[in-house]
Amino acid sequence: MSAVLAAGTTGATRIDAGAGDYVLVALYFVVVLGIGLLARRRISSSLDFLLSGRSLPAWVTGLAFVSANLGAIELLGQAANGAQFGEQAFHYYWIGAIPAMVFLALVMMPFYYGSKVRSVPEFLGRRFDAKTQRLQGLLFALASVLLAGVNLYAMAIVVNALLGLPTWLAIVLAGVIVLAYTFLGGLSAAIYNEVLQFFVIVATMVPLTLVGLHRVGGWGGLVSKLTDQGSGSMLQAFPGSDLTGITNGVGSTIGVVLGLGFVTSFGYWTTNFTEVQRAFSARSASAAQRTPLIAAFPKVLIALVIIIPGMIAAVLVPGIAALKTGGSSGATYNDAVPLLLDELLPNGFLGVALAGLLAAFMAGMAANVSSFNTVVTYDLWQDWVRPGRDDAHYLRVGRAVTVIGTALAIGTAFIAAGFTNIMDYIQTLFSFFNVPLFAVFVLGLFWKRMTGSAGFWGLVSGTLGAVVVFVLNQTGALALSGQGSSFLGGGVATVVAVLVGWLVSKAGRPKPESELRGLVWSLTPASERAVPREPGVLRSPVVLSVSVLALAGAGYVVFAVV
């Protein structure tokens, strides 16, 4: 932890910004808060505040879907992965996101949207029972504030680098800014700001990538410099041993494809309400189904302007290069993007770039906070603690929970400070909270005999299984470096959750089939599972799915050749 805090408090990563840069950043904050004020006028109910009244078009929800994930996980975490692991980090996009997003659109979204549930825990409540809904509500609330803390800590790194503020003060300041527009405008403010933030982030990272490649002599120059540095493994996507910590090539490839590409990825993208909530706010079932598919196209391409800058930082930024060669450095891999900005961009444009970074972190944190307040308000407060109140009561609760969630995120931001690569922390959280949920969800979706108690105990045991693997790795009983322990933990969580779910179901009695219609695949007629199609080839879910999968596959082919 000390290395990260030192980087954030000693000025080692201070960005040399000018007055014009500060003006641009301040102007951006004015626009963000203005969107919150405008969105506030449309809020008349808790559904407006928490789910945008289910009124948004597919292109808006699609961009918000990808932008909600384009926070610290992308900008700092994945650039850190690029600096540390090189092309192996592409797996988080092309294997670790796209297939799961397609599965969400084609298989799961018709059930989500068709059931008219307001959250993923509410769907579990209908499929299983109230105790499973409440357990998942509590687990999701905990995961949300921990992940919001990651985005908040990452934002604090940039605020610290920009203003030289102490880390604790930067964290509090960043949290207050996000709270302001989320409290004012609810999910609509978060989503429209996410759309704006998407374009600001792209406007930042594309020039940074191009300028960086020019500085190192193009792609060929980057390859040559990494090879001379002794980092040749960064230029090989497979077997990905640096990423997984598994030295055996076959075992590492299996870890990437199954551990990341199936277990962790499907657990995150298909059941994480922070992402799925964006599709829930779409104005129709067709728009909801297209939401993750629309998001998948920029997701494929955004990898290039996140991972490659990290690789450039590994040879161009002295502090990151020192880490790669085993030298002493006051920086960490998390500092790759801020330091690269300072290295490459002149004053004036630096302000745009800094606004882009801050946009990314606000998008990520706002996504976590807005999903947190929905689950706590609907699944825990309305359905459990205080049922039967008028809607105005739940609107007030939703706003109060937004404040509470932000305060909790400020506290958990300091946990993220203990990881020199925050993706290690992120993947650990996914193995705890998302993977067991996916195992239980899919088993219940395709097996009609799964009981309510089986859902509850499968969720409990799967979560504990992942925690045990983490503890064993932390205490030295296992010796997996990189993110290998998270992949293993996800695999253990899946097996344990499914096994326990099956055993408990054998000893119990499932719900009557009449109650499972619309919740179980085999009991839902094809006519009900079908989503009404809108005219146009580009609105066809099949065409979009095949196209984006082919695009992801082409990425591996291109980098294998070059």
N, C-alpha and C positions, 0 to 999 in steps of 0.2 A: 504493500500500500504506500509506503514511504516514497517510492520512486515516482508514482503518479502524482501524489500530493506535492512533491517537490517541483515537478514540472509545472504544476498549476499555481504555485505560490512564489517561486523564486524569480519569475520573469524569464525563465529559459525559453519559453515559447511565445514571448510577447511579439505581437504583430506591429510593424511600423506603419500605422495608419495615419493619414493626414486629415485636415479639417473637412475637406470635401467628402472623404469616406464616412466620417461621422454624420454628416448631413444626410447622405444617402440612406444610411442605416436608420436614422431617426425618421426620415420620410416613409420608409417601409413600415415602421411600427405605426405611424399615423394611419396608413392605408389599412393595415390589419385590424386596428381598433375600429376604424370606420365601418368595415364590413360587419363587425360584431354589432355595432349600433344599428345598422340597416336591417340586419337579420332579426333583431329584437322586435321590430314592428310586426313581424309575421307570426309571433308566438302568442297563441291564445289558449293552448292546452298543453298537457304533459306530452302528448304524442308529437306536437309541433316541436317542443323543446328537445325531446329525447330521440325522435326518429324522423324529424323534418316533415311530419305529416304524410310520409310515403308519397312524395310528389315530385321527385327529382328525375331528370332524364338520364338515359344510360351513359352518355358521354361524360356527364358530370360525376355520377357515381363511380364510373370506371376510372377516371383520373384520380378521384378521391381515394379509391381503393388502393391504387399503387402508391399514392402520395402518403397515405396513412402509414405505410411501411417504409417510406423514404425518409426516415428520421435518423437517429443515432445508429441504428442497426446498419443502415446503408452508408451514410457519409463517413462516420468515424470508424464504425465496426468493420465494414466491408473494405474500406480503404486500408485499414490496419491489416486485414487479411491479405489484401493485395501486396502490401509491403512485406508481409511475413511469409506468405505462401505462394504468391504469384498467380499463375494461371489456374492453380488448384482451387482458387476462390471462385472461379466461374461456376463451380458445381452448385453453389448456393442459389444461383439463378436458373441455370439451364436444366439441372437435374432436381435441384432442391426447391423449385417454385412452380415452374410451368406445368408439369404433369398434374400436380395437385390442384392448381387453379382450373385446369380443364376438367378434372374430376368434380370439383365443386360446382362448376357451371352445369355440366351435363347430368350429373347424378343427384347431387344433394340439394342444389338450389330449388328445384321444383318442390321438394318436400318442405324446405324452410319457408319459402314465400307462400306456397299454397296453403300451409297450415295457419298462416296469419299470426304466427307467434311473434313476440316482440324481442326475443333474445334466444340464444342457444340454450341456456339453462331452462327456459320455459318449454322448449321443445323436449328436453329430457324429462321434464315434469309430466308432460302428456304421454310420452312413450313409456316411462318407468313409473315414478311416483314422486310425491312431494319431497321426500327426504333426499332423493338424488338431485332434484332441482336445487334444493337449498345448499347441499354440499358443493355442487358445481358453482353455484352463485358465490359462495364464500371463497372457493379456490380461485375463481376468475377474478374476484375483487382483489385478492392478495396478489395474483400475477399482474394485474393491471397497474397497481401502484408501484410494484417492483420494476416493471418495464417503463412506466412513466419516469421513474427515478433515473433509469439509464439515459433516456432522452434528455432529461433535465441536467444530469451531470455532464453529458456531452455538450449541451448548450452552454453550460457554465465554463467549460474549457475555452470556448470561443470568446465568451464575454470577458473572461480573465485575460485572454491573449489580446483582446481589443482594448480593454480599459485598464488592465493591470489590477483588477479588484481581487481580493482574497477569494479563494474557492467558495467558502461558505456564503459570502455575500453575493457572489455571482449566481449561485444556485437559487438563493431566495429571490433575487431580482428577476431571473429567468422565469421562475415559477409564477410570480405575480403577473408578468406580462401575458402568459398563456391563460391564466385564470381570468383575466379581464375580458378577453373576447369570447371565451367559452361560456363564462357566466352570463354575459350579455345576450348572446345569440344562440346558445345551445348547439345542437348538432348541425344545423344549417350554417351557422357561422364557422364551425370547424370545417365542414365540407367545402364551402366556397373558398375559405382561406387555403385549404389543401390544394384546390385546383390552381389558385394563384401561386402557391408555394411550389407546385410542380414545375411551372414554367420558370420561376425564379431560380430553382435548383438547376434545371437544365441549362439556363443561360449562364450559370456559374461554372458548371462542371465541363461543358463542351469546350469552351475556350481554354480552361485550365489544362485539359487533356491535350489539345492541339499545341498549345504553347510549350507544354512539357515535352511532347514528342519532338518538336522542333529543336528544343534545347539539347536533347540527348542524341540528335542525329537521326530521327525517325525511328520506326520500329526496329530496323536493323541495328541502329546504334544502341538502342535499349538492350536488345538481345546480347550484343557484344559486351556491353558494360556489365550486365548481370553475370555473364559467363566468366569474364575476367575477375569479378568479385568472388567467384566460387559459389554462386547461387544458381547454378544451371538447373537444379530441380524445380525452380520457380517457372521454368519454361515448358514444363511437362504437366498436363492436366491429370494424367493417370500415371501410376496408381494412386497418387495423392497421399503418400505415406507421411509427409510433413504435416498435413492437415489432420489426418486421423490418429497419428501416433502409432499406427500398426506397421511394423517393418516388413512383414510378408506382403508381396505385391498383390497376390490374389485376395488375401484377407482384407487388405486396404481397399481394393476395388469393391469388394462386397460391402465393406463398411460405408463407402460413399454411396453406392447404388441403393442399398437397403436401409442402412442406418440414417443417412441424410435424405436420399431421394424418395424413400417410402415412409419410414416410421416418423422421423422428425418433421419432414416436409408436409405430409398429408395431415399430421396432427396439428400443425400450425395453420395452414392455409384453409382447411375445410371446417374447422371448428372454433377457431379463434374469433370471438365476437368482435374484437377490435376491427378486424377486416370485414367480416361478414355483415356487420352493422351497416356498412356503406351500401351493400346490395339491398338490405332490408328497407332502405329509404327510397329505393327506386319506385317509379310511378306505376309500373306494371310488372307482371310475372316475366314477360319477355325482356324487359329492361333489366330486371334483376338477374336473369340468367346470363345476359351478355356482359354484365358488369365485370366479373373476373376475367372474361375473355378479352374485353377491351383493355383492361389493365395489364394483361399478359404481354401485349406487344411492346409497350414501353419498358416493361420489366426485362424482357430479353435484351433490349438495346442499352438500357441504363447501366447494365453490367460493364460495358466497355468504358464508360466515363467515370466509373467508381473504382474498378479493379486496376486499370492501367495507370491512373494517377498514383495509386499506392505503390505500384511497381517502379514508377518513375522516382517517387520519393526515396525508394530504397537505394538509388544510386546518386541522386542529385542533392538530397538534403543531408548534410553532414551528420546530424544527430541520428537519423534513421539508418544511414549507411554504417555508422559505428555499431549500431545494434546488430546489423546483419553480419558484420565481421568479428563480433565478439569484443569490441572495444568499449570503453566507458562512455556513457552518454547520459545527459540530463533529460533526454526525451524518452517517450515510449511510442509504440506503434500507433497508439490512439492519436498521437500528435501529427501523423503523416500529412493530413489535409491542411490544417492550419499552417504548418511550417512550409508546405509546398506553395500555398497562397502567398506567403510572405517572400518566398524565394523567386517566384515567377511573375507576379502581377504588379503593375505600377499603381501608384496612388490614383484615386479616381475610380478605376475599374476594381480596385481592391474593395471599395465600399459596396459595389454590386455583389462581389463574391462573398463578402462577409454577410450581407443580407441573405444571400442564398443559403449559407450555412445555418444561420439563425432560423430561416424559413423551414429548413429540414427538421431541425430539432423541435420547433414549435408544432409542426405537423405531426410528428411522432407522439409527442406528449399529449397534444390535444386529442388525438385519436384514442389514446389510452384513457384519458380522463372522461371523454364523452361516452365511451363504452362502459366505464366503471359506474358512472352515475345512472345509466340505463338499467344495468343489472341490479345495482343496489336498490334503486327506487322501485322497480317492478317485481323482481324475483325475490328480494329479501324483505323490503318494507311493505309493499302492497299485498303480496301473496302470503306473507308470513307474519310480520310484526303488527301492521296496522291495516288490515283489509277493510273494504267497505266505505272508505272515506270519499269525499267528492274530489273531482279532478284537480281543482285548485290546490288542494292539500298536497297532491303528488307533484304538482308543478313546483311548489315551494320546497318540497323535500328534494326534488331533482337539483334545484339551484344550491341548496345547502350541501348536498352530497358532493357537488362540483368543488366547493370550497374545501371540504374535508379531504377529498381525493388529492387535491393539489398539495395540501399541507402534508399528507402522508408521503406523497411523491418526493417532497423536499427532504423528508427524513431518509427515505430509501436511496436517494441519490448518492449518499455517502457510502453505501454498500458497493455500488458500481466502481467507486474509486479504488477498490481493492484488487482490480483486475487490469493488468497492463494491456490486454486485448479484450475489449468489452464483448466481443463476439463469444469468447469463452463463457462469459456470464450469461449471455443471451441464450446460447444453446443449452446451458444447464437448466435455465428456467423453462425452456420449451420441453425438455425431457420430463420435468416434474409435472407440468400443468397441461400441456397440449396433447402429448402422446397418449397418456392413459385415457383421456377423454375421447380421442379419435377411435381407439380400440373398442371402447364401450359403445360409442355411437354407432359404428359400422356393424358391430355384432348385433345390436338391437335393431338396426335398419334392415338387415337381411335375414335375421333369425327370429321368427315370430314367437318362439317358445321362451325367449329370454324374459326373466321376471324383473319386477321392480327392485327387489332386494339384490338381484344379481348385478343390476346397473350400479347400485350404491357400493357394494363391496368390491366390484371390479374396479371402480374408480379409486377407492381407498387403497386397495392392494397394489394397483399399478403405480400410483403416486409413490407409495412407500418403497416399491421396488427400485424406482429411479433414484430416490433419495439414498437408499442403501449403496447403490453403485457409486454415487458421488462421494459418500463418506469413505468408502473403501479406497477410492482413488486418492482422496485428500490425505488419508492416514498412511498411505504407502502400501496397503495390501494389494492394490492394483498399481500398475505402472504405465498409464496411458497418458502421453503428452498431447498437446494440441487440443482438439475437441473430440478426441476418441472416446473419452469417458461419457460424454453426452450421447454419442451415437449408441454406445453399448447400453447406457442407462435407458435410452428410448426403446431399444430392442427388448430389454428385460421387462420394462413397463408394459409393453404390448403383450408379450407372452403371458405374464402374470395376470394382467387384466382379463384377457380372453379366457385363460384357464379357470380363474376364480369365477368369472361370469358363467362359464359353462357348468361348473360343479354346483354352484348355488342354484342355478336354474333347474338342474336335475332334481333338486330336493324341494322345489317350490311349484307353484301353479301360476302359469302365465295369465295375462289379462284376456278376457274374451276377445275373439277376433273382431267382433263388431266395434270394439273400442280402439282397435289398432289400425283401422282403415285411414289412409292418409299418413300413417306413421311408419308402416312396414312395407317394404317393396312388394312382396308377394301378395299382400292383402289389399293393395291399391291398384285398381284397374288402370290399364295403360292410358285410357282416355283421361283419367284424372291426373296421371303423372305427366302427360303431354302439356307442354307450354305453348300457348297460341303464338304462331309465328307471324312476324311482321314482314311485309314484302321487301324484296331486295336481297341479292346474293351476299352482300357485306353484313347483312343482319342474320344470316344463317349461323346458328351455333356450331354446326358441323364444319362448315367452311372455315370459320374463325379458328376452331380447335385444330384442325389439320394444318392450317397455315402457320399457326404460332408454334406448334410442335416441330414442324419442318424448319422453321427459322432457328429454334433452339439447337436442333441437331446440326444445322449448317454452321453454327458458331464453333462447335467442336471440330468440324472438318476444316474450317478455315485456319484455326490456330494449330491444328496438327500439321498442316501443309507449310505455313509460314514459320 
